Amino acid sequence: MQNKNIFLAGSLWLLAVSLFAQQLPLSNQYTINKFSLSPAYAGTGESFEIFGTYRNEWMNIPGAPETKTISANGLICKKMGLGGSISSQNAGIFENLSAMASYAYHAKFSGGHTLSFGLGLGLLESHVNIAGAAGQMNDPVAANNADVTDMVFDAGFGILYRFKGLSAGIGAPRVLTNKIKNHEGKNVYMNNTQEVINLGYKYSFNNDWTIDPVAKIDLVKQTTFDTYYEVAVPVIYKNRIWVSPIYKKTAMAFGIGGIPYNNFIFNYSYEFSSAGGMGESGGTHEITIGWRMSAKKKSDTPAPDSKKPYYQWLNK
């Protein structure tokens, strides 16, 4: 009876981490790095920026999900942006390594309206440690099976509308339903397609205080579409220090960060819940470190014009 309970608990744990491994890495960094929401955000900051994030889920639980991500993006001309990301995700016996390059085109219209289109293309390598699962569940049958390693194409897209402080986006960070197969060509599991809707509005009360709320809805395709929602409300002081309360469907989180030196950025968030596996753990910790290049200041002085007399140019 005890062995049966151990096997059942192990099976449920493997099911939980396998469902996690089929999804894109979770993160709270979108409060400071909008590019993590969609490839359409590439270059919207009008300056080059790079971010590195480490996230440790369900602390104190062996085999809990762990994610490391590096991303960068910037504007390459007035209407085009480029970006890229590399991500490593471990969840129990599952390991995913992905790399994606992104391109965005920003169409600007009269009145300050901007419509952006983003596309991301990349590769995803998945590894399943079957022998590790056999050891955790004491299963001699699984121990005789070879580990699984497979590489597939990955792709995503996004559409973003911006007007003054308003931003509204829709997209699919993963549009391909890839089947991960073993050396015999048999399906082990599938990477699910995901769709994302986000809405934000940045508002300044005065020169010191600003809020930058973001609402996000994720649609993850299992047998049906599972819906996950969250709302973050960063409160920013003098564009240097911020706190970010976050409410999620299954948890709560609180972030704090700032720009301690020049253009270097630091952000920490702690996520907790009283339900499920997280309720039995030490919560989730996430650290993001970034750097943002200073935007070039536009000069009020007009460029010299050789076709006009010097005094006319000088008195503009």
LINNORTA-V873441 format. One record per run of one state. SS is the DSSP state (~ for helix, > for strand, _ for the rest). FROM is the first residue (numbers start at 0). LEN is the number of residues. Records with the same first field share a line. If there is no record, write none. Layout:
BEGIN
SS = FROM-LEN / FROM-LEN
END
This chain:
BEGIN
_ = 0-1 / 21-7 / 31-2 / 36-2 / 41-7 / 56-9 / 77-2 / 91-2 / 108-1 / 128-1 / 137-2 / 143-4 / 163-2 / 174-3 / 181-5 / 191-2 / 204-4 / 221-3 / 237-3 / 248-3 / 261-2 / 272-3 / 279-4 / 292-17 / 314-2
~ = 1-20 / 28-3 / 33-3 / 38-3 / 109-3 / 129-8 / 139-4 / 275-4 / 309-5
> = 48-8 / 65-12 / 79-12 / 93-15 / 112-16 / 147-16 / 165-9 / 177-4 / 186-5 / 193-11 / 208-13 / 224-13 / 240-8 / 251-10 / 263-9 / 283-9
END
